[in-house]
Amino acid sequence: MPVPNQKAQGNFNAAILIAIVAGLIMLYIMFLPSGDREDLLKDDDSSSDVSDEDRILLLESVGQLAVGENLEDRKDIPNVFLFETTNAKELARENSFIVRRGWFDKQEKEMTFALSDLANTENAYLTFNVRAYKGTLAIQLNGETIFEGEITTANVDPIKLDKPFLKSQNTILFQVSPVGLKFWRTNEYSLESIKIVGDITDRTKQESQNIFTLSEAEHESLEEAEVQFVPYCSAESKVGVLDIFVNNRNIFSAVPVCEDPYKQIIPSGVLNEGQNTVVFKTNRGSYSVEQVFIDFEYEKTEAKTFFFEINSTQFEDIRDSNDPVVLTLEFVDDNEDKRGIIDVNGRIRSFDQEIEQDDSDKFLSMDVTTLIQKGNNYVRIEPETELNIVELKVEWQEDS
């Protein structure tokens, strides 16, 4: 009977042992926590396989950061003059005419006239002279009797046209009283120089508008604004309400005490970045509003904070690699020196960047590898001069 080859038997046993060990290792790996399993299986050079997109931990467009004390804290507004002008004007006229009344003769006269600005028409009167008169003269305005009586003089006192009776289109009717039983008589009036006169108030100059602008930095840093002014007028009894509108928002409406200085807060949210309007308006009388300006209070500095997250796998990969994490600021090329503070997770670094003609001066970079942490991270930028920042980037750079 042949004897088995001992060497072959040994090799077979070794193979079985290797297979058993490999199986146990596979089972061990399978039951490991996922994070530990990834750490065990990852390639030492895995960081080189990270995509360029995954290497960017934070990318933000920052914009302008302002320093409050460098902003304009006062906007001057030119003096404002609000006034009404009232002028006596001839509103209508009529040619000479005769009105009469007898048994066999009757003649009346209708005079029509229009008022183009009824609201601003006051103290309207009918005036005329009489060349011949006999009987009682009756005058109606839009159906309402405004005069009825016997005239015995050539010069007649003006007859008031009460405003409640006036309309945009008006009719005045002239009539003479009947003669009664005296059939042989005729009552008659001959009128000349017939006019309607009145006071017309021009209110177009009772409103004034001014414009001021706020920059982006001023608007974003603004904490409070107030308008200050001194109203001058002859007497409170001769003027109406003074209204002040900022961007169509009424912020002041009262009859002010003449020559007293006033301060009026502009409510939050009323002011706009860019153009803003201030309107002064009154409904009666005249004002001279002087020493007008708007005071602003700003935050001392405007800082911005940006957040980003690093998961446990990223954090371990960064720690195990030699690749640095770099924070970069790209400035606007405005030839202005840049100073400020960068706070990364509570650890502060200051910078003073001189911006010259070289494009490289527009970039500020710093290694923050030792400043980042697993989980939540933040970058806070606080300006010491006005900063115009195109972009903030935190990148896990690939070490070349």
C-alpha positions in Angstrom: 0.0 0.0 0.0 1.6 3.4 -1.0 2.6 5.9 1.8 1.1 9.5 1.5 3.4 12.3 0.6 4.0 14.2 3.9 5.0 17.4 2.2 1.8 17.6 0.2 -0.2 16.9 3.3 1.5 19.8 5.1 0.8 22.2 2.3 -2.8 21.3 2.3 -3.1 21.8 6.1 -1.4 25.2 5.8 -3.9 26.3 3.1 -6.8 25.3 5.3 -5.4 27.3 8.2 -4.9 30.4 6.0 -8.4 30.1 4.7 -9.8 29.8 8.3 -7.7 32.8 9.4 -8.9 34.8 6.4 -12.5 33.9 7.1 -12.1 35.0 10.7 -10.6 38.3 9.6 -13.4 38.9 7.2 -16.0 38.2 9.9 -14.2 40.5 12.2 -14.2 43.3 9.7 -17.8 42.8 8.8 -18.9 43.2 12.5 -16.8 46.3 13.1 -18.6 49.8 13.4 -18.8 51.5 10.0 -16.4 54.3 11.0 -13.8 51.9 12.2 -14.3 49.6 9.2 -13.7 52.6 6.9 -10.6 53.6 8.8 -9.3 50.0 8.6 -9.9 49.6 4.9 -9.0 53.0 3.6 -5.9 53.5 1.5 -3.1 55.5 3.1 -3.2 57.7 0.0 -7.0 58.1 0.0 -6.7 61.9 0.6 -5.3 62.1 -3.0 -8.6 60.6 -4.2 -10.7 63.4 -2.7 -12.4 65.5 -5.3 -11.7 69.2 -5.7 -15.3 70.0 -4.8 -15.1 68.0 -1.5 -11.9 69.9 -0.6 -13.7 73.2 -0.5 -15.0 73.3 3.1 -16.5 76.9 2.9 -17.1 79.2 -0.1 -19.0 82.5 0.5 -19.4 85.9 -1.3 -18.9 88.3 1.6 -19.5 91.8 0.1 -18.8 95.0 2.0 -18.0 95.2 5.7 -18.1 98.7 7.1 -16.6 100.4 10.1 -19.3 102.6 11.7 -17.1 105.6 12.7 -16.0 106.0 9.1 -19.6 106.4 7.8 -21.4 109.8 7.2 -23.4 110.5 10.4 -25.4 113.4 9.0 -27.2 114.3 5.8 -28.0 118.0 5.3 -31.3 119.0 3.7 -31.6 122.4 2.0 -34.0 124.9 3.7 -37.6 124.4 2.8 -40.0 127.2 2.0 -43.7 126.4 1.9 -46.1 129.2 1.1 -49.5 129.9 -0.4 -50.3 132.9 -2.5 -53.9 134.3 -2.7 -54.8 136.7 -5.5 -58.0 138.5 -6.3 -59.1 137.5 -9.8 -61.9 138.2 -12.2 -63.6 134.9 -12.7 -66.2 135.9 -15.2 -67.8 138.9 -16.9 -71.0 139.6 -18.8 -72.0 142.2 -21.4 -74.5 144.9 -20.4 -78.1 143.7 -20.4 -81.7 144.7 -19.5 -84.2 142.7 -17.5 -87.9 143.8 -17.5 -91.3 142.7 -16.4 -94.7 144.1 -17.5 -98.2 142.7 -18.3 -97.2 142.1 -21.9 -93.4 142.0 -21.6 -91.0 139.8 -19.7 -87.3 139.5 -20.1 -84.9 137.6 -17.8 -81.2 137.0 -18.0 -79.1 133.9 -17.3 -75.4 134.3 -16.8 -73.3 131.1 -16.8 -69.7 130.8 -15.6 -67.3 128.0 -14.7 -64.8 127.7 -11.8 -61.8 125.7 -12.7 -60.4 125.5 -9.2 -63.5 125.5 -6.9 -61.6 124.1 -3.9 -59.2 127.0 -3.8 -61.7 129.7 -4.7 -62.8 131.9 -1.8 -64.6 135.2 -1.3 -66.5 135.2 -4.6 -68.7 138.2 -5.3 -71.0 139.4 -8.0 -70.5 143.1 -8.9 -72.4 145.4 -11.3 -73.5 148.9 -11.9 -77.1 150.0 -12.5 -78.0 152.5 -15.2 -81.8 152.3 -14.9 -83.8 150.8 -12.1 -87.5 150.4 -11.3 -89.1 147.6 -9.3 -87.5 144.8 -7.2 -84.5 142.9 -8.6 -84.2 139.2 -7.7 -80.9 137.3 -8.3 -80.5 133.5 -7.9 -77.3 131.4 -7.9 -77.9 127.8 -8.9 -81.5 128.1 -7.8 -80.7 129.8 -4.5 -81.8 133.4 -3.9 -78.8 135.5 -3.1 -80.4 139.0 -3.5 -83.9 140.4 -3.6 -84.6 144.1 -3.2 -85.1 147.5 -4.7 -82.0 149.3 -5.9 -82.0 153.1 -5.8 -78.4 153.9 -6.6 -76.2 153.3 -9.6 -73.3 151.9 -7.5 -74.4 148.6 -5.9 -72.5 146.9 -3.1 -70.9 143.6 -4.2 -73.2 140.6 -3.6 -71.5 137.6 -1.8 -71.7 134.2 -3.6 -71.7 131.8 -0.6 -69.3 128.9 -1.3 -71.9 126.2 -0.5 -74.0 127.4 -3.4 -71.1 127.4 -5.9 -70.3 124.6 -8.3 -67.9 123.9 -11.1 -70.6 125.1 -13.5 -72.8 127.9 -12.3 -75.9 129.8 -13.4 -77.0 133.3 -12.1 -80.6 134.3 -13.0 -81.6 137.9 -13.0 -85.3 138.7 -12.7 -87.5 141.8 -12.0 -90.7 141.7 -9.9 -94.1 141.9 -11.5 -96.0 145.2 -11.7 -99.2 143.9 -10.1 -102.4 145.7 -11.2 -100.4 148.6 -12.8 -100.7 147.2 -16.3 -99.5 150.4 -17.8 -96.1 150.1 -16.0 -93.0 148.1 -16.8 -90.4 147.3 -14.1 -86.9 147.4 -15.6 -83.3 147.2 -14.7 -80.4 148.0 -16.9 -77.1 146.5 -15.7 -73.6 147.0 -16.8 -70.0 146.1 -15.8 -71.2 142.7 -14.6 -68.4 140.7 -13.1 -67.7 137.7 -10.9 -64.6 138.2 -8.8 -62.9 136.1 -6.1 -59.7 135.0 -4.3 -57.8 132.1 -5.9 -55.2 130.5 -3.6 -52.2 128.9 -5.3 -51.1 125.9 -3.2 -48.6 124.4 -5.6 -45.7 125.8 -3.5 -47.0 124.3 -0.3 -45.0 121.1 -0.9 -41.3 120.5 -1.2 -39.3 117.4 -2.0 -35.6 116.7 -1.3 -33.5 113.6 -2.0 -30.6 112.0 -0.1 -28.8 108.7 -0.6 -27.5 105.9 1.7 -24.6 103.7 0.6 -24.8 99.9 1.1 -22.5 100.2 4.1 -24.5 103.0 5.7 -27.8 101.2 5.2 -26.5 97.9 6.5 -24.8 99.4 9.6 -27.7 101.8 10.4 -29.1 101.6 13.9 -31.2 104.7 14.2 -32.1 107.9 12.2 -33.9 111.0 13.1 -34.8 114.2 11.2 -34.2 117.5 12.9 -35.7 120.9 11.9 -36.8 124.3 13.0 -40.1 125.7 11.6 -40.5 129.4 11.2 -43.9 131.0 10.8 -45.7 134.2 11.6 -48.2 132.6 14.1 -49.6 129.2 14.8 -53.1 130.5 14.2 -52.2 131.4 10.6 -50.7 128.1 9.5 -52.0 124.6 9.0 -50.7 121.2 9.7 -47.1 120.5 8.8 -46.6 117.0 7.4 -43.2 115.3 6.8 -43.0 112.2 4.7 -39.9 110.0 4.3 -40.3 107.5 1.4 -44.1 108.2 1.4 -44.3 107.3 5.1 -45.8 110.1 7.3 -43.4 110.6 10.2 -44.6 114.0 11.5 -48.1 115.6 11.3 -48.9 118.6 13.6 -49.1 122.3 13.8 -45.6 123.0 15.3 -44.7 125.8 17.6 -43.0 128.4 15.5 -39.2 128.7 16.0 -39.0 125.6 18.3 -36.5 122.9 17.3 -37.9 119.5 16.6 -36.4 116.0 16.5 -38.4 113.2 15.0 -37.4 109.5 14.9 -37.6 107.8 11.5 -39.1 104.4 12.1 -37.0 101.3 11.4 -37.3 99.9 7.9 -38.4 103.2 6.3 -35.0 104.1 4.8 -33.7 102.4 1.7 -30.2 101.7 0.3 -29.7 104.2 -2.4 -32.2 107.0 -3.0 -34.5 108.3 -0.3 -37.1 111.2 -0.5 -38.1 113.7 2.2 -41.3 115.7 1.5 -42.5 118.7 3.6 -46.1 119.7 3.1 -48.7 122.0 4.6 -52.4 122.6 3.9 -52.5 126.3 4.9 -50.3 129.3 5.5 -46.6 129.6 5.0 -43.6 128.0 6.6 -39.8 128.4 6.4 -38.4 125.1 7.6 -34.7 125.6 8.3 -31.7 123.8 9.9 -32.9 120.6 8.4 -30.7 117.5 8.6 -31.0 113.8 9.3 -28.8 112.3 12.0 -27.6 108.7 11.8 -26.3 106.3 14.4 -24.4 103.2 13.2 -23.1 100.0 14.7 -19.5 100.6 15.6 -18.4 97.8 13.3 -20.1 95.4 11.0 -18.9 91.9 11.3 -20.1 88.8 9.5 -19.9 85.2 10.6 -19.9 82.1 8.3 -20.5 78.5 9.4 -19.3 75.2 7.9 -19.2 71.6 9.1 -16.5 69.0 9.0 -17.6 65.4 9.5 -15.6 62.8 11.3 -14.3 61.1 8.2 -13.1 64.5 6.7 -11.6 65.5 10.0 -9.6 62.2 10.3 -8.5 62.4 6.7 -7.2 65.9 7.2 -5.4 64.9 10.4 -3.8 61.9 8.8 -2.7 63.8 5.7 0.0 66.4 5.2 -2.4 68.6 3.3 -3.0 72.0 4.9 -6.4 73.7 5.4 -6.1 77.3 4.1 -8.4 80.3 4.5 -8.3 82.8 1.7 -9.8 86.2 1.3 -10.1 87.8 -2.1 -10.4 91.6 -1.9 -11.8 94.1 -4.5 -9.0 95.9 -6.3 -9.6 99.4 -4.9 -6.1 100.3 -3.9 -7.1 100.7 -0.2 -5.2 99.0 2.6 -7.2 96.4 4.5 -7.1 95.8 8.2 -9.3 93.5 10.3 -9.6 90.5 12.5 -10.3 86.9 11.5 -11.8 84.6 14.2 -11.7 80.9 13.5 -13.5 78.9 16.2 -12.6 81.4 18.9 -9.0 81.8 17.9 -8.3 85.3 16.7 -5.7 86.5 14.1 -5.4 90.0 12.9 -4.3 91.1 9.4 -3.0 94.3 7.8 -2.9 93.9 4.0 -1.4 96.6 1.8 -3.2 96.7 -1.6 -1.0 97.8 -4.4 -0.9 97.3 -8.1 0.2 93.6 -7.9 -2.8 91.3 -8.3 -1.4 89.0 -5.6 -2.1 91.8 -3.1 -5.8 91.2 -3.5 -5.5 87.8 -1.8 -4.9 87.1 1.9 -4.2 83.5 2.8 -3.6 81.8 6.2 -3.1 78.2 7.3 -5.9 77.2 9.7 -5.2 73.5 9.8 -4.7 73.6 13.6 -7.8 75.8 14.1 -10.5 73.6 12.6 -12.4 71.0 14.6 -14.7 68.1 14.0 -18.3 69.1 13.6 -19.4 72.8 13.5 -16.9 75.5 12.6 -17.2 79.2 12.0 -15.2 82.1 10.5 -15.9 85.6 11.8 -14.5 88.6 9.9 -14.5 92.0 11.8 -13.3 95.0 9.8 -11.0 97.7 11.2 -11.1 99.5 7.8 -13.8 99.2 5.2 -13.5 95.8 3.5 -14.8 94.9 0.1 -14.4 91.1 0.0 -15.2 89.2 -3.2 -14.9 85.8 -1.7 -14.1 83.8 1.4 -12.8 80.3 0.9 -11.7 77.6 3.3 -10.0 74.8 1.4 -8.3 71.5 2.2 -5.5 71.9 -0.2 -3.7 69.0 -1.9 0.0 69.2 -0.9 2.0 69.2 -4.1 
